[in-house]
Amino acid sequence: VSTLEAVFLLFLNAKDYNNTILKAINLSDDTDTVGAITEGLLGIYYGIDSTRESWKKQLKRYNYRVSLCDKFNKLINHYNY
């Protein structure tokens, strides 16, 4: 419950993606979980283009992950008439 409270507080007070992620991972206690859930919500809301390029480049297999998301998006749009 405390994790979700922290995530929603961060998300509802977010002014942008990058600074909110930094706030999430700088919280005490369960920062990896708070950061991951916050990132998921912010990613949906702001989109991948709002993420710092330097952060994206550090992700392992970034291009592969993007191609999987693109395929998934095409699949969803195909059945979404």
Rosetta blueprint (number, residue, H / E / L):
1 V L
2 S H
3 T H
4 L H
5 E H
6 A H
7 V H
8 F H
9 L H
10 L H
11 F H
12 L H
13 N L
14 A L
15 K L
16 D L
17 Y H
18 N H
19 N H
20 T H
21 I H
22 L H
23 K H
24 A H
25 I H
26 N L
27 L L
28 S L
29 D L
30 D L
31 T H
32 D H
33 T H
34 V H
35 G H
36 A H
37 I H
38 T H
39 E H
40 G H
41 L H
42 L H
43 G H
44 I H
45 Y H
46 Y H
47 G L
48 I H
49 D H
50 S H
51 T L
52 R L
53 E H
54 S H
55 W H
56 K H
57 K H
58 Q H
59 L L
60 K L
61 R L
62 Y H
63 N H
64 Y H
65 R H
66 V H
67 S H
68 L H
69 C H
70 D H
71 K H
72 F H
73 N H
74 K H
75 L H
76 I H
77 N H
78 H H
79 Y H
80 N L
81 Y L
